[in-house]
Amino acid sequence: MQSVIGYFREIFEGLWYIGVGMGVTAKHLLRSPTTRDYPNVRRVPGRRYRGIIRLVVDPATNEEKCVACMVCAVRCPNNCIRIIKEDDKKAAKVFDLDYSICLFCGICVQDCPYDALTITGDHEFAVTDKKDLVWTKDKMRLVTNDVRK
């Protein structure tokens, strides 16, 4: 007789816990969703967000502000900036930034004496090949007067 009572007690407890679990599910089912419809609804990054580093181009002259002084390349803790200076003028012939090893610390932007680098709020630059994370000077150009330090 005890085994029959224990059997039905276990069935009742099992059904009770299933009901408790379904109650939690029903409670969360009535709430508004916490996720975003990402491609259609984009989150605006904060004011101090450090996104992609870009080369600033003066819109009046369409020339880069970078004079290849090498301060950013020397101060970079990961050595992810490579600059080759042009022979005849103060400009960079090659300016490459390897985002695969960049810390996005912003030291290069802070220490640039010519405000030639800026940090943008862009954060969507996923790639399928690691080689595409090395940005050349042409890809980094940003025509703007608004320089964010």
DSSP file (Angstrom, degrees, kcal/mol; ACC not computed):
  #  RESIDUE AA STRUCTURE BP1 BP2  ACC     N-H-->O    O-->H-N    N-H-->O    O-->H-N    TCO  KAPPA ALPHA  PHI   PSI    X-CA   Y-CA   Z-CA
    1    1 A M     >        0   0    0      0, 0.0     4,-2.0     0, 0.0     5,-0.2   0.000 360.0 360.0 360.0 -38.3    0.0    0.0    0.0
    2    2 A Q  H  >  +     0   0    0      1,-0.2     4,-2.6     2,-0.2     5,-0.2   0.883 360.0  53.6 -64.3 -38.2    2.9    2.4    0.8
    3    3 A S  H  > S+     0   0    0      1,-0.2     4,-1.9     2,-0.2    -1,-0.2   0.854 107.8  50.2 -67.9 -33.1    4.4    1.8   -2.6
    4    4 A V  H  > S+     0   0    0      2,-0.2     4,-2.1     1,-0.2    -1,-0.2   0.910 112.2  47.0 -69.3 -42.0    1.2    2.7   -4.4
    5    5 A I  H  X S+     0   0    0     -4,-2.0     4,-2.1     1,-0.2    -2,-0.2   0.906 113.0  49.3 -65.2 -41.6    0.9    5.9   -2.3
    6    6 A G  H  X S+     0   0    0     -4,-2.6     4,-2.2     2,-0.2    -1,-0.2   0.868 108.9  54.0 -64.0 -36.9    4.6    6.8   -3.0
    7    7 A Y  H  X S+     0   0    0     -4,-1.9     4,-1.8     2,-0.2    -2,-0.2   0.941 112.3  42.0 -63.1 -48.5    4.0    6.1   -6.7
    8    8 A F  H  X S+     0   0    0     -4,-2.1     4,-2.5     1,-0.2    -2,-0.2   0.823 111.2  56.9 -70.1 -31.0    1.1    8.5   -6.9
    9    9 A R  H  X S+     0   0    0     -4,-2.1     4,-2.7     2,-0.2    -1,-0.2   0.913 107.4  48.3 -64.1 -42.6    2.9   11.1   -4.8
   10   10 A E  H  X S+     0   0    0     -4,-2.2     4,-2.4     2,-0.2    -2,-0.2   0.886 111.2  50.3 -65.6 -38.6    5.8   11.1   -7.2
   11   11 A I  H  X S+     0   0    0     -4,-1.8     4,-2.4     2,-0.2    -2,-0.2   0.938 112.1  47.6 -63.4 -45.6    3.4   11.5  -10.2
   12   12 A F  H  X S+     0   0    0     -4,-2.5     4,-2.4     1,-0.2    -2,-0.2   0.920 112.4  48.9 -62.1 -44.8    1.7   14.5   -8.3
   13   13 A E  H  X S+     0   0    0     -4,-2.7     4,-2.4     2,-0.2     5,-0.2   0.904 111.0  51.1 -62.3 -41.0    5.1   16.1   -7.5
   14   14 A G  H  X S+     0   0    0     -4,-2.4     4,-2.0     1,-0.2    -2,-0.2   0.930 111.9  45.7 -61.3 -46.2    6.2   15.7  -11.1
   15   15 A L  H  X S+     0   0    0     -4,-2.4     4,-2.2     1,-0.2    -1,-0.2   0.870 110.9  54.8 -64.2 -36.6    3.0   17.3  -12.4
   16   16 A W  H  X S+     0   0    0     -4,-2.4     4,-2.3     2,-0.2    -2,-0.2   0.936 109.8  45.2 -61.5 -47.3    3.4   20.1   -9.8
   17   17 A Y  H  X S+     0   0    0     -4,-2.4     4,-2.3     1,-0.2    -1,-0.2   0.836 110.7  53.7 -69.2 -32.3    6.9   21.0  -10.9
   18   18 A I  H  X S+     0   0    0     -4,-2.0     4,-2.5    -5,-0.2    -1,-0.2   0.922 109.8  48.9 -64.2 -42.3    5.9   20.9  -14.6
   19   19 A G  H  X S+     0   0    0     -4,-2.2     4,-2.0     2,-0.2    -2,-0.2   0.896 110.1  50.7 -63.0 -40.9    3.1   23.4  -13.7
   20   20 A V  H  X S+     0   0    0     -4,-2.3     4,-1.9     2,-0.2    -1,-0.2   0.932 112.2  47.4 -62.3 -45.1    5.6   25.6  -11.9
   21   21 A G  H  X S+     0   0    0     -4,-2.3     4,-2.1     1,-0.2    -2,-0.2   0.898 111.4  49.7 -63.6 -40.8    7.9   25.6  -14.9
   22   22 A M  H  X S+     0   0    0     -4,-2.5     4,-2.6     1,-0.2    -1,-0.2   0.833 107.1  56.5 -67.3 -31.8    5.1   26.3  -17.3
   23   23 A G  H  X S+     0   0    0     -4,-2.0     4,-2.2     2,-0.2    -2,-0.2   0.911 107.3  47.8 -64.6 -42.2    4.0   29.2  -15.0
   24   24 A V  H  X S+     0   0    0     -4,-1.9     4,-2.0     2,-0.2    -2,-0.2   0.919 112.6  49.7 -62.9 -42.9    7.4   30.8  -15.3
   25   25 A T  H  X S+     0   0    0     -4,-2.1     4,-1.7     1,-0.2    -2,-0.2   0.919 110.8  49.0 -61.8 -44.5    7.3   30.3  -19.1
   26   26 A A  H  X S+     0   0    0     -4,-2.6     4,-1.1     1,-0.2    -1,-0.2   0.874 108.7  53.8 -64.2 -37.2    3.9   31.9  -19.3
   27   27 A K  H  < S+     0   0    0     -4,-2.2     3,-0.4     1,-0.2     4,-0.3   0.910 112.5  43.1 -63.7 -42.0    5.0   34.9  -17.2
   28   28 A H  H >< S+     0   0    0     -4,-2.0     3,-0.7     1,-0.2    -1,-0.2   0.750 105.4  64.5 -75.8 -22.9    8.0   35.5  -19.5
   29   29 A L  H 3< S+     0   0    0     -4,-1.7    -1,-0.2     1,-0.2    -2,-0.2   0.805 100.3  51.7 -68.2 -29.3    5.8   35.0  -22.6
   30   30 A L  T 3< S+     0   0    0     -4,-1.1    -1,-0.2    -3,-0.4    -2,-0.2   0.565  93.1  93.7 -86.0  -9.5    3.7   38.0  -21.7
   31   31 A R  S <  S-     0   0    0     -3,-0.7     3,-0.1    -4,-0.3    -3,-0.0  -0.384  86.3-100.6 -79.0 160.9    6.7   40.4  -21.3
   32   32 A S        -     0   0    0      1,-0.1    -1,-0.1    -2,-0.1    -2,-0.1  -0.531  49.5 -95.2 -75.8 150.2    8.0   42.5  -24.1
   33   33 A P        -     0   0    0      0, 0.0    -1,-0.1     0, 0.0    -4,-0.0  -0.331  23.7-155.3 -68.7 148.0   11.1   41.1  -25.9
   34   34 A T        +     0   0    0     -3,-0.1     2,-0.1     2,-0.1    -2,-0.0   0.540  68.0  87.9 -98.3  -9.7   14.5   42.3  -24.7
   35   35 A T  S    S-     0   0    0      1,-0.0     2,-0.3     2,-0.0     0, 0.0  -0.477  71.5-130.3 -87.1 161.8   16.3   41.6  -28.0
   36   36 A R        -     0   0    0     -2,-0.1     2,-1.8     5,-0.0    -2,-0.1  -0.787  21.3-116.2-108.3 154.1   16.5   44.0  -30.9
   37   37 A D    >>  -     0   0    0     -2,-0.3     4,-3.3     1,-0.2     3,-1.0  -0.647  46.0-163.3 -83.2  80.4   15.8   43.4  -34.5
   38   38 A Y  T 34 S+     0   0    0     -2,-1.8    -1,-0.2     1,-0.3     5,-0.0   0.788  73.0  43.8 -51.7 -56.1   19.5   44.0  -35.2
   39   39 A P  T 34 S+     0   0    0      0, 0.0    -1,-0.3     0, 0.0     3,-0.2   0.870 126.5  34.7 -62.7 -27.9   19.9   44.7  -38.9
   40   40 A N  T <4 S+     0   0    0     -3,-1.0     2,-0.6     1,-0.2    -2,-0.2   0.827 122.7  43.2 -91.6 -34.5   16.8   46.9  -38.9
   41   41 A V  S  < S-     0   0    0     -4,-3.3     2,-0.3     2,-0.0    -1,-0.2  -0.931  77.3-167.4-115.9 107.5   17.2   48.5  -35.5
   42   42 A R        -     0   0    0     -2,-0.6     2,-0.4    -3,-0.2    -5,-0.0  -0.739  19.0-124.6-100.4 143.1   20.7   49.5  -34.7
   43   43 A R        -     0   0    0     -2,-0.3    -1,-0.0    -5,-0.0    -2,-0.0  -0.669  21.9-129.2 -83.9 135.7   22.0   50.5  -31.4
   44   44 A V        -     0   0    0     -2,-0.4    -1,-0.0     1,-0.0     0, 0.0  -0.748  27.1-125.4 -85.1 123.4   23.7   53.9  -31.2
   45   45 A P        -     0   0    0      0, 0.0    76,-0.1     0, 0.0    -1,-0.0  -0.281  32.2 -94.5 -67.2 156.6   27.2   53.6  -29.5
   46   46 A G    >   -     0   0    0      1,-0.1     3,-1.5     2,-0.1     0, 0.0  -0.121  34.9-103.7 -65.4 166.1   27.9   55.7  -26.5
   47   47 A R  T 3  S+     0   0    0      1,-0.3    -1,-0.1     3,-0.0     0, 0.0   0.835 121.5  43.9 -62.0 -34.8   29.8   59.0  -26.7
   48   48 A R  T 3  S+     0   0    0      2,-0.1    -1,-0.3    73,-0.0     2,-0.1   0.235  82.3 132.1 -97.8  14.0   33.0   57.6  -25.5
   49   49 A Y    <   -     0   0    0     -3,-1.5     2,-0.8     1,-0.1    70,-0.0  -0.444  50.8-142.4 -67.1 135.6   32.9   54.4  -27.6
   50   50 A R        +     0   0    0     -2,-0.1    71,-0.1    71,-0.1     3,-0.1  -0.864  36.7 154.0-104.6 103.7   36.1   53.7  -29.4
   51   51 A G        -     0   0    0     69,-1.3    72,-0.2    -2,-0.8    70,-0.2   0.195  49.4 -13.4-102.2-139.1   35.4   52.3  -32.8
   52   52 A I        -     0   0    0     70,-1.4    68,-3.0    67,-0.1     2,-0.5  -0.396  62.2-130.9 -70.5 138.9   37.3   52.3  -36.0
   53   53 A I  E     -A  119   0A   0     66,-0.2     2,-0.3    -2,-0.1    66,-0.2  -0.789  31.3-173.9 -91.3 130.4   40.3   54.6  -36.3
   54   54 A R  E     -A  118   0A   0     64,-2.8    64,-2.1    -2,-0.5     2,-0.4  -0.881  28.0-114.1-126.9 156.1   40.3   56.7  -39.5
   55   55 A L  E     -Ab 117 141A   0     85,-2.1    87,-2.2    -2,-0.3     2,-0.4  -0.766  35.7-129.1 -85.3 130.3   42.7   59.1  -41.3
   56   56 A V  E     - b   0 142A   0     60,-3.1     9,-2.2    -2,-0.4     2,-0.4  -0.675  20.2-162.0 -86.7 132.7   41.2   62.6  -41.4
   57   57 A V  E     -Cb  64 143A   0     85,-2.6    87,-1.4    -2,-0.4     7,-0.2  -0.952  22.9-121.5-114.5 131.9   41.1   64.3  -44.7
   58   58 A D  E  >> -C   63   0A   0      5,-2.7     4,-2.5    -2,-0.4     5,-0.6  -0.600  17.9-150.3 -71.3 121.1   40.7   68.1  -45.0
   59   59 A P  T  45S+     0   0    0      0, 0.0    -1,-0.2     0, 0.0    86,-0.1   0.775  91.6  56.8 -67.7 -24.1   37.6   68.7  -47.1
   60   60 A A  T  45S+     0   0    0      1,-0.2    -2,-0.0     3,-0.1    -3,-0.0   0.920 124.8  18.8 -72.5 -42.7   38.9   72.0  -48.4
   61   61 A T  T  45S-     0   0    0      2,-0.2    -1,-0.2    -3,-0.2     3,-0.1   0.571  92.7-133.4-103.9 -11.5   42.1   70.6  -50.0
   62   62 A N  T  <5 +     0   0    0     -4,-2.5     2,-0.3     1,-0.2    81,-0.0   0.786  65.2 127.0  58.5  30.6   41.2   66.9  -50.1
   63   63 A E  E   < -C   58   0A   0     -5,-0.6    -5,-2.7     1,-0.0    -1,-0.2  -0.883  65.2-107.2-115.1 149.9   44.6   66.1  -48.6
   64   64 A E  E     -C   57   0A   0     -2,-0.3    -7,-0.2    -7,-0.2    52,-0.1  -0.421  15.4-137.9 -72.0 147.9   45.3   64.0  -45.5
   65   65 A K  S    S+     0   0    0     -9,-2.2     2,-0.2    51,-0.2    51,-0.2   0.616  72.4 109.7 -79.2 -12.3   46.4   65.8  -42.4
   66   66 A C        -     0   0    0    -10,-0.4    26,-0.4    50,-0.2    -2,-0.1  -0.469  42.8-178.4 -69.5 129.9   49.0   63.1  -41.7
   67   67 A V        -     0   0    0     -2,-0.2    24,-0.2    24,-0.2    -1,-0.1   0.158  49.1-111.2-111.6  15.6   52.6   64.3  -42.3
   68   68 A A        +     0   0    0     22,-0.2    23,-0.1     1,-0.1    17,-0.1   0.894  62.6 153.2  57.7  46.2   54.2   60.9  -41.5
   69   69 A C        -     0   0    0     21,-0.1    -1,-0.1     1,-0.1    -3,-0.0   0.610  48.6-136.9 -79.5 -11.9   55.7   62.1  -38.2
   70   70 A M     >  +     0   0    0      1,-0.1     4,-2.0     3,-0.0     5,-0.2   0.507  66.5 124.7  72.5   7.4   55.6   58.5  -37.0
   71   71 A V  H  > S+     0   0    0      1,-0.2     4,-2.4     2,-0.2     5,-0.2   0.925  74.5  48.3 -63.4 -43.6   54.3   59.4  -33.5
   72   72 A C  H  > S+     0   0    0      1,-0.2     4,-1.3     2,-0.2    -1,-0.2   0.901 112.0  48.6 -65.2 -40.4   51.3   57.2  -33.8
   73   73 A A  H  4 S+     0   0    0      1,-0.2     8,-0.2     2,-0.2    -1,-0.2   0.864 113.9  46.5 -68.4 -35.6   53.4   54.2  -35.0
   74   74 A V  H  < S+     0   0    0     -4,-2.0    -2,-0.2     1,-0.2    -1,-0.2   0.890 114.7  46.0 -72.9 -39.6   55.9   54.6  -32.2
   75   75 A R  H  < S+     0   0    0     -4,-2.4    -2,-0.2    -5,-0.2    -1,-0.2   0.654  83.4 110.2 -79.9 -15.8   53.3   55.0  -29.4
   76   76 A C    ><  -     0   0    0     -4,-1.3     3,-0.8    -5,-0.2     5,-0.1  -0.442  60.8-150.3 -64.5 122.9   51.1   52.1  -30.5
   77   77 A P  T 3  S+     0   0    0      0, 0.0    -1,-0.2     0, 0.0    -4,-0.0   0.753  95.2  39.0 -68.7 -22.7   51.5   49.3  -27.9
   78   78 A N  T 3  S-     0   0    0     -3,-0.0    -2,-0.1     0, 0.0    -3,-0.0   0.410 102.6-126.2-106.0   1.9   50.9   46.5  -30.4
   79   79 A N    <   +     0   0    0     -3,-0.8    -6,-0.1    -6,-0.1    23,-0.1   0.918  60.3 143.8  53.9  47.6   52.9   48.0  -33.3
   80   80 A C        +     0   0    0     21,-0.1    18,-2.5    17,-0.1     2,-0.5   0.458  45.0  83.4 -95.7  -0.8   49.9   47.6  -35.6
   81   81 A I  E     -D   97   0B   0     -8,-0.2     2,-0.5    16,-0.2    16,-0.2  -0.898  56.6-172.2-106.3 129.5   50.5   50.9  -37.5
   82   82 A R  E     -D   96   0B   0     14,-2.7    14,-2.8    -2,-0.5     2,-0.4  -0.982   6.1-179.4-122.9 122.4   53.0   50.8  -40.4
   83   83 A I  E     -D   95   0B   0     -2,-0.5     2,-0.5    12,-0.2    12,-0.2  -0.975  12.7-171.6-124.6 132.9   54.0   54.1  -42.1
   84   84 A I  E     -D   94   0B   0     10,-2.3     9,-2.5    -2,-0.4    10,-1.9  -0.992  24.6-136.7-120.5 122.5   56.4   54.6  -45.0
   85   85 A K  E     -D   92   0B   0     -2,-0.5     7,-0.2     7,-0.3     2,-0.1  -0.501  16.7-114.5 -82.3 142.9   57.1   58.3  -45.6
   86   86 A E        -     0   0    0      5,-2.8     5,-0.2     3,-0.2    -1,-0.1  -0.452  22.7-131.1 -71.0 150.4   57.2   59.8  -49.1
   87   87 A D  S    S+     0   0    0      1,-0.2    -1,-0.1    -2,-0.1    -2,-0.0   0.911  95.7  35.1 -72.1 -44.3   60.7   61.0  -50.2
   88   88 A D  S    S+     0   0    0      2,-0.0     2,-0.3    -3,-0.0    -1,-0.2   0.655 118.5  27.3 -94.4 -15.8   59.9   64.5  -51.5
   89   89 A K  S    S-     0   0    0      2,-0.2     2,-1.8     0, 0.0    -3,-0.2  -0.910  85.8 -90.9-142.6 170.3   57.2   65.8  -49.2
   90   90 A K  S    S+     0   0    0     -2,-0.3     2,-0.3    -5,-0.1   -22,-0.2  -0.597  84.1 100.9 -83.9  84.0   55.7   65.5  -45.7
   91   91 A A  S    S-     0   0    0     -2,-1.8    -5,-2.8    -5,-0.2     2,-0.6  -0.981  74.0-103.6-158.8 159.1   53.1   62.8  -46.4
   92   92 A A  E     -D   85   0B   0    -26,-0.4    -7,-0.3    -2,-0.3     3,-0.2  -0.788  19.7-171.7 -92.1 124.5   52.7   59.1  -45.9
   93   93 A K  E    S+     0   0B   0     -9,-2.5     2,-0.4    -2,-0.6    -8,-0.2   0.883  84.7  23.6 -75.7 -40.6   53.2   56.9  -49.0
   94   94 A V  E     +D   84   0B   0    -10,-1.9   -10,-2.3    -3,-0.1     2,-0.4  -0.995  63.4 170.6-127.5 129.6   52.0   53.9  -47.0
   95   95 A F  E     +D   83   0B   0     -2,-0.4     2,-0.4   -12,-0.2   -12,-0.2  -0.867  13.9 171.7-137.3 101.9   49.8   54.0  -43.9
   96   96 A D  E     -D   82   0B   0    -14,-2.8   -14,-2.7    -2,-0.4     2,-0.4  -0.907  14.7-167.8-114.8 140.4   48.5   50.6  -42.9
   97   97 A L  E     -DE  81 135B   0     38,-2.3    38,-2.7    -2,-0.4     2,-0.9  -0.989  12.6-148.9-128.2 122.2   46.6   49.7  -39.7
   98   98 A D  E >>  - E   0 134B   0    -18,-2.5     3,-1.2    -2,-0.4     4,-0.6  -0.785  11.8-174.9 -94.0 102.1   46.2   46.0  -38.8
   99   99 A Y  T 34 S+     0   0    0     34,-3.0    -1,-0.2    -2,-0.9    35,-0.1   0.612  74.9  75.9 -73.5 -11.4   42.9   45.8  -36.9
  100  100 A S  T 34 S+     0   0    0      1,-0.2    -1,-0.2    33,-0.2    34,-0.1   0.747 112.0  24.7 -72.2 -20.1   43.5   42.1  -36.1
  101  101 A I  T <4 S+     0   0    0     -3,-1.2    -1,-0.2   -21,-0.1    -2,-0.2   0.381  94.7 118.3-120.2   0.6   46.0   43.1  -33.4
  102  102 A C     <  -     0   0    0     -4,-0.6    -3,-0.0     1,-0.1    -5,-0.0  -0.473  48.4-159.2 -70.9 137.4   44.7   46.7  -32.6
  103  103 A L        -     0   0    0     -2,-0.2    -1,-0.1     0, 0.0    -4,-0.1   0.542  29.7-130.6 -89.9  -9.4   43.5   47.2  -29.0
  104  104 A F        +     0   0    0      1,-0.1   -54,-0.1   -51,-0.0    -2,-0.1   0.856  60.1 143.8  57.7  36.9   41.4   50.2  -29.9
  105  105 A C        -     0   0    0      1,-0.0    -1,-0.1     4,-0.0    -3,-0.0   0.756  55.0-135.7 -77.9 -25.1   43.1   52.0  -27.0
  106  106 A G     >  +     0   0    0     12,-0.0     4,-2.3     3,-0.0     5,-0.2   0.558  64.8 128.0  83.4   8.4   43.2   55.3  -28.8
  107  107 A I  H  > S+     0   0    0      1,-0.2     4,-2.4     2,-0.2     5,-0.2   0.894  73.1  53.9 -64.0 -38.5   46.8   56.2  -27.9
  108  108 A C  H  > S+     0   0    0      1,-0.2     4,-0.8     2,-0.2    -1,-0.2   0.885 110.9  46.0 -63.1 -37.5   47.6   56.9  -31.5
  109  109 A V  H  4 S+     0   0    0      2,-0.2     3,-0.4     1,-0.2     8,-0.2   0.904 113.7  48.1 -71.7 -41.8   44.7   59.3  -31.8
  110  110 A Q  H  < S+     0   0    0     -4,-2.3    -2,-0.2     1,-0.2    -1,-0.2   0.883 115.2  44.4 -65.6 -38.8   45.5   61.1  -28.5
  111  111 A D  H  < S+     0   0    0     -4,-2.4    -1,-0.2    -5,-0.2    -2,-0.2   0.557  80.3 113.2 -88.8  -7.3   49.2   61.5  -29.3
  112  112 A C    ><  -     0   0    0     -4,-0.8     3,-1.0    -3,-0.4     5,-0.1  -0.523  52.3-159.9 -68.0 117.6   48.9   62.7  -32.9
  113  113 A P  T 3  S+     0   0    0      0, 0.0    -1,-0.2     0, 0.0    -4,-0.0   0.656  88.7  47.9 -74.6 -13.3   50.1   66.3  -33.0
  114  114 A Y  T 3  S-     0   0    0     -3,-0.0    -2,-0.1     0, 0.0    -3,-0.0   0.294 105.1-121.5-108.6   8.5   48.3   67.1  -36.3
  115  115 A D    <   +     0   0    0     -3,-1.0   -50,-0.1    -6,-0.1   -49,-0.1   0.880  65.0 143.6  50.6  41.7   44.8   65.6  -35.4
  116  116 A A        +     0   0    0    -51,-0.2   -60,-3.1   -61,-0.1     2,-0.4   0.609  54.7  57.2 -86.5 -13.6   45.3   63.3  -38.4
  117  117 A L  E     +A   55   0A   0    -62,-0.2     2,-0.3    -8,-0.2   -62,-0.2  -0.907  62.6 179.2-118.3 147.9   43.6   60.3  -36.8
  118  118 A T  E     -A   54   0A   0    -64,-2.1   -64,-2.8    -2,-0.4     2,-0.6  -0.979  26.5-126.2-142.4 155.4   40.1   60.1  -35.3
  119  119 A I  E     -A   53   0A   0     29,-1.1   -66,-0.2    -2,-0.3     2,-0.2  -0.907  29.1-160.3-102.9 125.0   38.0   57.4  -33.7
  120  120 A T        -     0   0    0    -68,-3.0   -69,-1.3    -2,-0.6    27,-0.0  -0.480  28.0-119.2 -97.1 171.1   34.6   56.9  -35.3
  121  121 A G  S    S+     0   0    0    -70,-0.2     2,-0.1    -2,-0.2   -71,-0.1   0.375  72.9 124.0 -88.5   3.4   31.6   55.3  -33.8
  122  122 A D        +     0   0    0    -70,-0.2   -70,-1.4     1,-0.1    -2,-0.1  -0.419  23.4 160.0 -67.0 136.9   31.6   52.6  -36.5
  123  123 A H        +     0   0    0    -72,-0.2     2,-0.9    -2,-0.1    -1,-0.1   0.323  44.0  93.8-138.7   4.7   31.7   49.1  -35.1
  124  124 A E        +     0   0    0      1,-0.1    -1,-0.1     2,-0.0    -2,-0.0  -0.775  39.5 120.6-105.9  90.1   30.5   46.9  -38.0
  125  125 A F        +     0   0    0     -2,-0.9     2,-0.2    -3,-0.1    -1,-0.1  -0.189  29.0 158.7-142.5  48.4   33.5   45.7  -39.8
  126  126 A A        -     0   0    0      2,-0.0     2,-0.3     1,-0.0    -2,-0.0  -0.482  17.7-171.7 -71.3 141.9   33.3   41.9  -39.6
  127  127 A V        -     0   0    0     -2,-0.2     3,-0.1     1,-0.1    -2,-0.1  -0.880  30.7-141.6-131.8 163.5   35.3   40.1  -42.3
  128  128 A T  S    S+     0   0    0     -2,-0.3     2,-0.4     1,-0.2    -1,-0.1   0.594  90.4  52.4 -99.3 -14.9   35.7   36.5  -43.4
  129  129 A D  S >  S-     0   0    0      1,-0.1     3,-1.6     0, 0.0     4,-0.2  -0.985  73.9-140.8-125.4 132.7   39.4   36.7  -44.1
  130  130 A K  G >  S+     0   0    0     -2,-0.4     3,-1.6     1,-0.3   -30,-0.2   0.777 100.1  66.9 -62.6 -26.9   42.0   37.9  -41.6
  131  131 A K  G >  S+     0   0    0      1,-0.3     3,-1.3     2,-0.2    -1,-0.3   0.774  89.1  66.0 -65.2 -24.8   43.9   39.7  -44.3
  132  132 A D  G <  S+     0   0    0     -3,-1.6    -1,-0.3     1,-0.2    -2,-0.2   0.574  85.6  72.5 -74.7  -7.4   40.9   42.1  -44.8
  133  133 A L  G <  S+     0   0    0     -3,-1.6   -34,-3.0    -4,-0.2     2,-0.9   0.510  75.5  89.5 -83.7  -4.8   41.6   43.5  -41.3
  134  134 A V  E <   -E   98   0B   0     -3,-1.3     2,-0.4   -36,-0.3   -36,-0.2  -0.842  69.9-160.2 -92.1 108.2   44.7   45.3  -42.6
  135  135 A W  E     -E   97   0B   0    -38,-2.7   -38,-2.3    -2,-0.9     2,-0.1  -0.758   1.4-148.9 -94.4 132.5   43.4   48.6  -43.8
  136  136 A T     >  -     0   0    0     -2,-0.4     4,-1.6   -40,-0.2     3,-0.3  -0.340  34.2 -94.6 -89.3 175.7   45.4   50.7  -46.2
  137  137 A K  H  > S+     0   0    0      1,-0.2     4,-0.8     2,-0.2   -82,-0.2   0.875 123.0  54.7 -60.5 -39.6   45.5   54.5  -46.4
  138  138 A D  H  4 S+     0   0    0      1,-0.2     3,-0.3     2,-0.2    -1,-0.2   0.862 110.3  45.4 -65.2 -35.8   42.8   54.6  -49.1
  139  139 A K  H  4 S+     0   0    0     -3,-0.3    -1,-0.2     1,-0.2    -2,-0.2   0.769 111.3  53.5 -78.3 -25.3   40.3   52.6  -47.0
  140  140 A M  H  < S+     0   0    0     -4,-1.6   -85,-2.1   -45,-0.2    -1,-0.2   0.573  78.6 120.0 -86.6  -9.8   41.0   54.7  -43.9
  141  141 A R  E  <  -b   55   0A   0     -4,-0.8     2,-0.4    -3,-0.3   -85,-0.2  -0.312  37.6-177.9 -62.7 134.9   40.4   58.1  -45.4
  142  142 A L  E     -b   56   0A   0    -87,-2.2   -85,-2.6     2,-0.1     2,-0.9  -0.945  18.1-148.0-136.9 112.7   37.6   60.1  -43.8
  143  143 A V  E     +b   57   0A   0     -2,-0.4     2,-0.3   -87,-0.2   -85,-0.1  -0.707  49.8 117.5 -84.8 108.0   36.6   63.5  -45.2
  144  144 A T        -     0   0    0    -87,-1.4    -2,-0.1    -2,-0.9   -87,-0.1  -0.990  58.9-148.5-163.1 159.2   35.5   65.5  -42.2
  145  145 A N  S    S+     0   0    0     -2,-0.3     2,-1.1   -87,-0.1    -1,-0.1   0.522  80.6  93.2-101.9 -15.8   36.1   68.6  -40.1
  146  146 A D        -     0   0    0      2,-0.0     2,-0.6   -28,-0.0    -1,-0.1  -0.682  57.9-176.3 -85.8  99.2   34.7   66.8  -37.0
  147  147 A V        -     0   0    0     -2,-1.1     2,-0.5   -29,-0.1   -29,-0.1  -0.867  11.2-154.8-101.7 123.6   37.7   65.3  -35.2
  148  148 A R              0   0    0     -2,-0.6   -29,-1.1     1,-0.1    -2,-0.0  -0.863 360.0 360.0 -99.2 122.9   36.9   63.2  -32.2
  149  149 A K              0   0    0     -2,-0.5    -1,-0.1   -31,-0.1   -31,-0.0   0.410 360.0 360.0 -97.0 360.0   39.7   62.9  -29.6
